[in-house]
Amino acid sequence: MKLYSYWRSSCSWRVRIALAHKRIPHELVPVHLIRGGGEQHDSAYASLNPMRQVPALALDDGDVLTQSPAIIEYLEELYPEPPLLPRDPLSRARARELAAIVATGIQPLQNLSVLREIERIGADRAAWARTWLERGLAALESRAAPGPLLAGDGMTLADIFAVPQLYNARRFGIDTDAYPALSRAESACMQIPAFWDTRPEAQPDADAR
């Protein structure tokens, strides 16, 4: 497998966590989203992912998966142990609900391409991002389980989506301490090698931008 990733992409980080958690061998292929106007727009990469986003997972048979929720669910089905979802149906649905709050209600609204368009029409991109980050994180906080992790005792899909989002929130000046359940889960997750070893600053393509 090859994972096309950008060091500071929260969507890429999600997949890196899942791959590390399940100890799936793979090759990391950096795609710089800023340098030279963005390597995601190169024709070779656009042929892999027509949305010109990261991540993309190239499978050993030559097929390619895009969109982190689909990639992670595929990995969960192909490599069910260790699991990323609880056993009982309601708890599984809750973990998916929390992940979806991030994947559909927060991250797309502060994605690089969206922020560039906001800036193009003359609006304040940082203020825009903070509005949706704060609204989404408040919703996530209100739906979190008592803990220690977001969907209960064990690490799940919910934590894989939330932790990278908290990293992004701090980049926009959000005080994440205002969300105690999220902060508690993040602290617990960062003690897990799959989270710590795949953090943005530990990536081979990490730079100052």
C-alpha positions as CSV (number, residue, x, y, z in Angstrom):
1,M,0.0,0.0,0.0
2,K,1.0,3.6,-0.6
3,L,-0.5,6.5,1.4
4,Y,-0.4,9.9,-0.2
5,S,-0.3,12.3,2.7
6,Y,0.6,15.8,3.7
7,W,2.2,16.3,7.1
8,R,-0.3,18.9,8.4
9,S,-3.4,17.5,6.8
10,S,-5.8,16.3,9.5
11,C,-7.5,13.9,7.1
12,S,-4.1,12.3,6.3
13,W,-3.3,12.1,10.0
14,R,-6.5,10.1,10.6
15,V,-5.4,7.5,8.1
16,R,-1.9,7.4,9.4
17,I,-3.3,6.7,12.9
18,A,-5.5,3.8,11.6
19,L,-2.6,2.3,9.6
20,A,-0.3,2.5,12.6
21,H,-2.9,1.2,15.1
22,K,-3.4,-1.9,12.9
23,R,0.3,-2.2,12.0
24,I,-0.4,-2.3,8.3
25,P,2.8,-2.1,6.2
26,H,2.7,0.9,3.8
27,E,4.8,3.4,2.0
28,L,4.3,7.1,2.8
29,V,4.3,9.4,-0.3
30,P,4.3,13.1,0.6
31,V,2.1,15.5,-1.4
32,H,2.9,19.1,-0.5
33,L,-0.3,21.1,-0.6
34,I,1.4,24.5,-0.8
35,R,4.7,24.3,-2.6
36,G,4.6,25.3,-6.2
37,G,0.9,26.0,-6.0
38,G,0.2,22.6,-4.5
39,E,1.4,19.2,-5.7
40,Q,-2.2,17.9,-5.4
41,H,-2.9,19.7,-8.7
42,D,-0.2,17.9,-10.7
43,S,-1.7,15.8,-13.4
44,A,-0.2,12.5,-12.0
45,Y,-1.8,13.0,-8.6
46,A,-5.0,14.4,-10.0
47,S,-5.4,11.1,-11.9
48,L,-5.3,9.3,-8.6
49,N,-7.6,11.6,-6.8
50,P,-9.8,13.8,-9.0
51,M,-10.8,15.9,-6.0
52,R,-7.1,16.9,-5.7
53,Q,-7.0,16.3,-2.0
54,V,-5.2,14.1,0.4
55,P,-5.2,11.4,1.5
56,A,-5.3,8.7,-1.2
57,L,-4.5,5.1,-0.5
58,A,-3.1,3.1,-3.4
59,L,-3.8,-0.6,-2.9
60,D,-1.4,-3.4,-3.9
61,D,-3.7,-4.4,-6.8
62,G,-3.5,-0.9,-8.3
63,D,-6.9,0.3,-7.1
64,V,-7.1,3.6,-5.3
65,L,-9.3,4.8,-2.4
66,T,-9.9,8.4,-1.5
67,Q,-11.7,10.2,1.4
68,S,-10.5,9.3,4.8
69,P,-13.8,7.9,6.2
70,A,-14.0,5.4,3.3
71,I,-10.3,4.5,3.7
72,I,-10.5,3.9,7.4
73,E,-13.7,1.8,7.2
74,Y,-12.1,-0.3,4.5
75,L,-9.1,-0.9,6.7
76,E,-11.4,-1.8,9.6
77,E,-13.1,-4.4,7.4
78,L,-10.0,-5.8,6.0
79,Y,-8.0,-5.8,9.3
80,P,-10.6,-6.1,12.0
81,E,-8.1,-6.5,14.8
82,P,-7.3,-4.4,16.7
83,P,-10.8,-2.8,16.2
84,L,-11.6,0.8,15.7
85,L,-15.3,0.3,16.5
86,P,-17.0,-1.0,19.6
87,R,-18.8,-4.3,19.5
88,D,-22.4,-3.4,20.2
89,P,-24.4,-1.6,17.5
90,L,-25.4,1.5,19.5
91,S,-21.8,2.2,20.6
92,R,-20.6,1.7,17.0
93,A,-23.2,4.2,15.8
94,R,-22.1,6.7,18.5
95,A,-18.4,6.4,17.4
96,R,-19.4,7.0,13.8
97,E,-21.6,9.9,14.8
98,L,-18.8,11.7,16.6
99,A,-16.4,11.0,13.6
100,A,-19.1,12.4,11.2
101,I,-19.4,15.6,13.2
102,V,-15.7,16.2,12.4
103,A,-15.8,14.8,8.9
104,T,-18.9,16.7,7.7
105,G,-19.5,19.5,10.2
106,I,-16.0,20.9,10.9
107,Q,-13.1,19.9,8.7
108,P,-14.6,20.7,5.3
109,L,-15.5,24.2,6.3
110,Q,-11.9,25.0,7.2
111,N,-10.2,23.0,4.4
112,L,-7.4,24.8,2.5
113,S,-9.4,25.1,-0.7
114,V,-12.4,26.6,1.1
115,L,-10.3,29.1,3.0
116,R,-8.6,30.2,-0.2
117,E,-12.1,30.8,-1.8
118,I,-13.2,32.7,1.3
119,E,-10.1,34.9,1.0
120,R,-10.7,35.3,-2.8
121,I,-14.1,36.8,-2.1
122,G,-12.7,39.2,0.4
123,A,-13.8,37.7,3.7
124,D,-11.7,36.9,6.8
125,R,-10.6,33.3,6.4
126,A,-9.4,33.0,10.0
127,A,-12.7,34.3,11.4
128,W,-14.6,32.0,9.1
129,A,-12.6,29.0,10.2
130,R,-12.9,29.8,13.9
131,T,-16.7,30.1,13.7
132,W,-17.1,26.6,12.4
133,L,-14.4,25.1,14.6
134,E,-16.0,26.5,17.7
135,R,-19.5,25.4,16.7
136,G,-18.4,22.0,15.8
137,L,-16.1,21.4,18.8
138,A,-19.0,22.5,21.1
139,A,-21.3,19.9,19.5
140,L,-18.6,17.2,19.7
141,E,-18.0,18.1,23.4
142,S,-21.7,17.8,24.2
143,R,-22.0,14.4,22.5
144,A,-18.8,12.8,24.0
145,A,-19.1,9.9,26.4
146,P,-18.0,10.3,30.1
147,G,-14.7,8.9,29.1
148,P,-11.8,8.5,29.3
149,L,-12.1,8.5,25.5
150,L,-14.7,10.0,23.3
151,A,-16.9,7.0,22.8
152,G,-16.2,5.3,26.1
153,D,-13.3,3.3,27.5
154,G,-11.6,2.2,24.3
155,M,-10.0,4.1,21.4
156,T,-12.4,4.3,18.4
157,L,-13.0,6.0,15.1
158,A,-14.2,9.0,17.1
159,D,-10.8,9.7,18.6
160,I,-9.0,9.2,15.3
161,F,-11.1,12.0,13.8
162,A,-11.2,14.3,16.9
163,V,-7.5,14.5,17.8
164,P,-6.2,15.8,14.4
165,Q,-9.1,18.3,14.5
166,L,-8.0,19.7,17.8
167,Y,-4.5,20.1,16.4
168,N,-6.0,22.2,13.6
169,A,-8.1,24.2,16.0
170,R,-5.1,25.4,17.8
171,R,-3.5,26.5,14.6
172,F,-6.5,28.9,14.3
173,G,-6.1,30.2,17.8
174,I,-8.9,28.1,19.4
175,D,-8.4,27.5,23.2
176,T,-9.0,23.7,23.2
177,D,-8.9,23.7,27.1
178,A,-12.5,25.1,26.8
179,Y,-13.5,21.5,25.8
180,P,-12.6,19.3,28.8
181,A,-13.9,16.0,27.4
182,L,-12.1,16.6,24.1
183,S,-8.9,17.6,25.9
184,R,-9.1,14.6,28.2
185,A,-9.5,12.2,25.3
186,E,-6.7,13.9,23.4
187,S,-4.3,13.6,26.3
188,A,-5.2,9.9,26.6
189,C,-4.7,9.3,22.9
190,M,-1.3,11.0,22.7
191,Q,-0.1,8.3,25.1
192,I,-0.9,5.7,22.4
193,P,2.0,5.1,19.9
194,A,-0.4,5.1,16.9
195,F,-1.2,8.8,17.7
196,W,2.2,10.0,18.9
197,D,4.3,8.3,16.2
198,T,2.1,9.7,13.4
199,R,1.8,13.3,14.7
200,P,2.4,16.0,12.0
201,E,5.8,17.1,13.4
202,A,7.1,13.5,13.2
203,Q,6.4,13.2,9.5
204,P,9.3,13.1,6.9
205,D,7.8,16.0,5.0
206,A,7.2,18.2,8.0
207,D,8.5,21.8,7.5
208,A,7.9,25.2,8.9
209,R,4.9,26.0,6.7
